[in-house]
Amino acid sequence: MSNGKQHLFIVTGSSRGMGAALAKRLVAPEHRVIGIARRTAPELTGMEQWEQDLAQPLEAAERLQAWLTGQAPFASATLINNAGVISRPGPVEQTSLAELSNAIRVGLEATLLLSAAFLQGTRPWGVPLKILNISSGLGRRAMAGSAPYCAAKAGMDNLSASMALDEAARPNGARIVSLAPGVIDTDMQVQLRTADPAGFPEQQRFIEFKASGALMSPDEAAAKLVAYLNRADFGSQPVADIRQA
């Protein structure tokens, strides 16, 4: 199958959790799916996996841009910035500088640089382009003990809104959405439930999410995200919440 008959999907944080669930749902004969993550996942088949540490976002973006530049045009192209890191819950002064830096580099800088590389590499193709940034309600509501994560997601929201304004000024510009997916049962949830309540006062709230069955499975969340991605009005609301869609 030639590139012109395939739709390209690039998913970051694809080795586990919701990223893996998204990648699995996107695999299809007419799709070329590329996962970018710190490690590969042998159970993910039918797709290409790049072993790339997004804590080194410039290196990752340069690799993506070089690859895209060498490709013949696809029928369409979509970038899903899903990767994120939550540092050890607690006040910033109780967290190592390396952890704080890692959270922002993976959660925000990688989103910015990969988005720029994606647009630069695919713009000449003249095909429909989409960027889906996986945000969080914590980008819109501050939470004690989670400053780096909240900051990364708030930055992602405003980055998406600003980029959407730029794209709206272009003929056939890319459609961009920063989407909060709801509360999902991932490794991050385990980290929050087991955090020290002295530094993370909302720990009990996350314990109750699990106990009450309020958490979606990664596959359930991925199904909703893919359905949202396929909506005709995707991009009409650059900052959105799946629970209000």
Sequence and secondary structure as in RCSB ss.txt:
>XXXX:A:sequence
MSNGKQHLFIVTGSSRGMGAALAKRLVAPEHRVIGIARRTAPELTGMEQWEQDLAQPLEAAERLQAWLTGQAPFA
SATLINNAGVISRPGPVEQTSLAELSNAIRVGLEATLLLSAAFLQGTRPWGVPLKILNISSGLGRRAMAGSAPYC
AAKAGMDNLSASMALDEAARPNGARIVSLAPGVIDTDMQVQLRTADPAGFPEQQRFIEFKASGALMSPDEAAAKL
VAYLNRADFGSQPVADIRQA
>XXXX:A:secstr
  GGG EEEEEESTTSHHHHHHHHHH  TTEEEEEEESS  TT  SSEEEE  TTSHHHHHHHHHHHHHTS   S
EEEEEE       SS GGGS HHHHHHHHIIIIIHHHHHHHHHHHHHGGG S EEEEEE  GGGTS  TT HHHH
HHHHHHHHHHHHHHHHHHTSTT  EEEEEE   B SHHHHHHHTS TTT TTHHHHHHHHHTT  B HHHHHHHH
HHHHT TTTTSSSEEEGGG 
